[in-house]
Amino acid sequence: MADIDGNISATALKALAVLDFIGEQRRPLSVQEVAEGIGADRATAYRMLMTLVHAGYVVREDKTYRLSFKVLSLARYLVSDDERSLQILGCLRQISEETGETVHYSALDNDCAVLVFRVKGIQRVSVDFQIGDRSPLPCTSIGKVLLAYGDARFSEKIIARGLPKVAPKTITDPEELRRELVHIRAQGYAYDDLEFSDDMRCLAIPVFERGGQVPGGVAISGPSSRFDLAKLNELRATAMPHVLELGRRLGG
């Protein structure tokens, strides 16, 4: 906390860290668990928790704490039924109907890709990501798309943090990832070939908006037992026209 800007409240950051930690664990937590999770003493964690309870963002049940539905109410303004959201959902539905697969739209949020919209397919064997799930950028197809079409300084910042190996084919060499991002920009899409999970492959296509910006992209993920390279190419051929049309409608 020593390097925090004077205009930033360290106390507020601690409270938000508590919210993040409780949300990530997806279960009620004790004060001690929260303290250990955010790297604070028990008294500080308790004070943060009681503040969040008072504000309505955390619920206290016996001696444990969980997120309240107020968090959900706050989040709904991000995915309201405006024209842009309806256009994105329409595109996802078209792709899902033609492929039978679950289709996602994810957007860049700080240093992660967050799943914002989802249309479920009819395949019984699928990868079950949920709205709000966050994915790392360097080892996922959607993450690589966002890096490839984003600011180069941001990409370098992410690379400089290190590229840990999380699956058999995770790209851990900075130069290899840089070459991959150049390749993605040239071809207009990205694949994740066992880079995030040892039994999953994914496709992602950027959605261009006004000014050529790429705030998000459309992705399809599936088990490696069904998603080989031929399948990814087939899905790309089906999805690409719909995603390009979505970009046109959004001013890209």
Secondary structure, DSSP 4 states (H G I P E B T S, - for coil): -TT--TTS-HHHHHHHHHHHHHHHHTS-B-HHHHHHHHT--HHHHHHHHHHHHHHTSEEEETTEEEE-THHHHHHGGGG-S-HHHHHHHHHHHHHHHHH-S-EEEEEEETTEEEEEEEE--S-SS-----TT-EEESTTSHHHHHHHHTS-HHHHHHHHHT-----STT----HHHHHHHHHHHHHHT-EEEESSS-TTEEEEEEEE-BGGG--SEEEEEEEETTT--HHHHHHHHHHHHHHHHHHHHHTB-
